[in-house]
Amino acid sequence: MTTETSRIETPVSDRALHFLKVLVERYIREGQPIGSRTLAKDTGLDLSPATVRNVMADLEEMGLVVSPHTSAGRVPTVAGYRLFVNSLLTWHQPSADDIAALRHRFDVRTDAKSLIETASTLLSGVTHLAGVVMMPRHNSNVFRQIELLPLSGTRVLVILVTNEGEVHNRVIGTARPFTPSQLEQTSNYLNQMFTGQDIGEVRRRLVEELKNTHADMDQQMLQAAALAQDVVAAAEQRDDCFIAGQTNLMEFGELASMERIKQLFDVFNQKREILHILDRCIAADGVQIFIGEESGYALLGDCSLVTANYQVNDRIVGVLGVIGPTRMDYQRVIPIVDVTARLLTAALRQ
């Protein structure tokens, strides 16, 4: 498991670490500041109230816990969570039954896009947080095969196969209706001319052909080429990522105010900053954890992200994970994210 390192200059005693572990675990469960009396009872140590207060004061001085203005209890800081995750957390792989239940949700007979949607829904459902999965990043988007099917009016269904058998479906609007035979002719034209080429290059060549050979084309081929250009333009548009379970975050009091929920939903709808964070993880090994401000994105300052990458043909092409409050149950969430990434990799391989 790879994480950001905490920067605690003062050595933390074993007793203080034990107190921090107990405090973080209880705060994760209850979401309420933890008082010294409660902490003394939970630690199981026979210590005087003064000793407990001194240990808590030491943790606060080191920046590991903080006392909210409205309470005499204390809550973990980002540094406290980081030390907990790096040094105090114990987690185990889910049971064989849990893994079997997770594996059952991945239908290997479906396409990559559906598998990725399944992964985001599965992550949100199992963790009760927001699940996010980015679409595969490829060095090139190679045109393999295309089929065009007429829908109602001027709408056309584009079924495009790229790279290693990935299937993309797009619905486009055309300037006028096309018959099934005209759409078939356009499909044949694209398949014969451009199979095996990068889609960006296909689009460039189509633009050049329409510009340079306009006079030499008969009307039917001209219409086919113009339609093909629209088709390829649609094919270049890629779904960046899938996010599921955003409403799960409303269950956490610290995120449940109307203003905070609005901000978070704006973040999820725009996706740009989330994708930027996921892109930072794509070249990293193992599970990555960003706690609060570590993401570098102010609007996620009271949230944590746990991510892991997934592969296609032994090459890392994407990242999945969950977004939740900083007091998420790391012990449970981390192995679920790790296993889901492995299962998605296995499903995409098949």
Rosetta blueprint (number, residue, H / E / L):
1 M L
2 T L
3 T L
4 E L
5 T L
6 S L
7 R L
8 I L
9 E L
10 T L
11 P L
12 V L
13 S L
14 D H
15 R H
16 A H
17 L H
18 H H
19 F H
20 L H
21 K H
22 V H
23 L H
24 V H
25 E H
26 R H
27 Y H
28 I H
29 R H
30 E H
31 G L
32 Q L
33 P L
34 I E
35 G L
36 S H
37 R H
38 T H
39 L H
40 A H
41 K H
42 D H
43 T H
44 G L
45 L L
46 D L
47 L L
48 S L
49 P H
50 A H
51 T H
52 V H
53 R H
54 N H
55 V H
56 M H
57 A H
58 D H
59 L H
60 E H
61 E H
62 M L
63 G L
64 L L
65 V E
66 V E
67 S L
68 P L
69 H L
70 T L
71 S L
72 A L
73 G L
74 R E
75 V E
76 P E
77 T L
78 V H
79 A H
80 G H
81 Y H
82 R H
83 L H
84 F H
85 V H
86 N H
87 S H
88 L H
89 L L
90 T L
91 W L
92 H L
93 Q L
94 P L
95 S L
96 A H
97 D H
98 D H
99 I H
100 A H
101 A H
102 L H
103 R H
104 H H
105 R L
106 F L
107 D L
108 V L
109 R L
110 T L
111 D L
112 A H
113 K H
114 S H
115 L H
116 I H
117 E H
118 T H
119 A H
120 S H
121 T H
122 L H
123 L H
124 S H
125 G H
126 V H
127 T H
128 H L
129 L L
130 A E
131 G E
132 V E
133 V E
134 M E
135 M L
136 P L
137 R L
138 H L
139 N L
140 S L
141 N L
142 V E
143 F E
144 R E
145 Q E
146 I E
147 E E
148 L E
149 L E
150 P E
151 L L
152 S L
153 G L
154 T L
155 R E
156 V E
157 L E
158 V E
159 I E
160 L E
161 V E
162 T E
163 N L
164 E L
165 G L
166 E E
167 V E
168 H E
169 N E
170 R E
171 V E
172 I E
173 G E
174 T L
175 A L
176 R L
177 P L
178 F L
179 T L
180 P H
181 S H
182 Q H
183 L H
184 E H
185 Q H
186 T H
187 S H
188 N H
189 Y H
190 L H
191 N H
192 Q H
193 M H
194 F H
195 T L
196 G L
197 Q L
198 D E
199 I H
200 G H
201 E H
202 V H
203 R H
204 R H
205 R H
206 L H
207 V H
208 E H
209 E H
210 L H
211 K H
212 N H
213 T L
214 H H
215 A H
216 D H
217 M L
218 D L
219 Q H
220 Q H
221 M H
222 L H
223 Q H
224 A H
225 A H
226 A H
227 L H
228 A H
229 Q H
230 D H
231 V H
232 V H
233 A H
234 A H
235 A H
236 E H
237 Q L
238 R L
239 D L
240 D L
241 C E
242 F E
243 I E
244 A E
245 G L
246 Q H
247 T H
248 N H
249 L H
250 M H
251 E H
252 F L
253 G H
254 E H
255 L H
256 A L
257 S L
258 M H
259 E H
260 R H
261 I H
262 K H
263 Q H
264 L H
265 F H
266 D H
267 V H
268 F H
269 N H
270 Q H
271 K L
272 R H
273 E H
274 I H
275 L H
276 H H
277 I H
278 L H
279 D H
280 R H
281 C H
282 I L
283 A L
284 A L
285 D L
286 G L
287 V L
288 Q E
289 I E
290 F E
291 I E
292 G H
293 E H
294 E H
295 S H
296 G L
297 Y L
298 A H
299 L H
300 L H
301 G L
302 D L
303 C E
304 S E
305 L E
306 V E
307 T E
308 A E
309 N E
310 Y E
311 Q E
312 V E
313 N L
314 D L
315 R E
316 I E
317 V E
318 G E
319 V E
320 L E
321 G E
322 V E
323 I E
324 G E
325 P E
326 T L
327 R L
328 M L
329 D L
330 Y H
331 Q H
332 R H
333 V H
334 I H
335 P H
336 I H
337 V H
338 D H
339 V H
340 T H
341 A H
342 R H
343 L H
344 L H
345 T H
346 A H
347 A H
348 L H
349 R H
350 Q L
